Amino acid sequence: MENTETTTQPKLLDGNITDAQLKRWKYQYKRVVKLAIEDDDGKMLYAYFKKPTIEIRSAVLQASKMDEFKALEVLFKNCYLGGDTEIEEEDDLRLNITTSFSDFIQPKPVKIEVL
């Protein structure tokens, strides 16, 4: 008799992550940010980030005083959760997606009223 048992591979989401991985990240970090970027060949690539803690923001701020590119690298290394490997491997992709993530997490405007 032939063994007809097949193992089913989990369905992959954008960025080659599994639904279970995404759920773990959401449980652990509460909010997960998904970013998309198109590579030079027109292929869409995806990256997932967690929002930075105050400690990460402090490290990014300190790094930015010396080198803005270093600050983006600190942000990437501390907030990147996963996604397409090309983003990790190609400097231009990593720089562009991290810059967009940095813009997204900037402080929101606050209304101030003196009473």
N, C-alpha and C positions, 0 to 999 in steps of 0.2 A: 504494500500500500504506500502511496505517495503522501507525504506530509503536505497538506493543502492549507495549513495554518498560515495566515499572513499577519504581519504586524502593521498596524496602521500608523503612519507618520502623522504627528500633529500638524494641523493646517498652519501654514506660516502667514503672518500678517506683513504689512509693509515693513521693510527693514529687516526681513528674515528673522523676526521674533515670533514667539508663540503667544497665543491668547493667555496661556497660563503665566508666562513671563510678564506680560503686561499687567495682568491682575495682581501679581506679586508686587510689582513696582507701585501700582496704585495703592495697594494696602500699606506698603512700607513708607511711601513718600507722600501719600494723599493726592498730590497733583503731579501728573506727568505731562510734559509738553512734547508734542511730536512736530518736527520740522521736516520739510521736504525741499530738496534741491535737485536741479537738473545738471547732470554731468555734461562733458563736452560732446558726448555721443547722443544726447537727448534722452538718456535713461534717467528716470526719477529715482532718487536715493532718499532714504529716510533715516532720521536720527531721533532718539528719545533722550530727554533731559529731565532731571528733577530740578525743582526750584532751589536756589542756593540758600543756605542758612546764613545767619549773620556772621558766623566764623568764616565761611567761604567768601562772602562779600568783603570782609575785612582783608583777607588774603589777596583778593583781586585788586582791591584799592591800593594796598601796599605795593603790589607788583606794577600797577599802572603808573606809579610815581617814577619808576625807573624805565619801563618799557611797555607800551600798550600791547604789543604782540605777546609779550610774556604774560600780561594780565589775561588776555583771551585764552592762552594755553592753560593757565591756572583754572579759569572758569570751565574750560572743556574737561580737563582731567578730573575735576571735582564734581561736575554735574552730569556728564555724559553717562547714560545708562546702557546704551546699545543701539544697534541699527546696522545699516550696511557698512561693511568693512572698508569700502573705498573711502568713506568719510574719514576714518581714522588714518588711512594710509596716504591720502593726498592732501598736501598742505593747503592748496587753494580751496578745496571743498571744505576742509575743517575750518579754515579761517572764515569763509563766507557764512557757514551755518552757525558758527559760534558768535559772529558779529550780530547776526539776526537774533539769536537767542539773547544776547546781551541787551539789544534794543528792547526786546519783549519784556525783560525783567526790570527795566528802569522804573524808578518810583513813579507812582501815579500822582496826578495833580491833587492837591488838597485845598479845600475851601477853608479860609480862615476868617473868623468873624470876631472882632473885639467887642466885648459887651461892657 
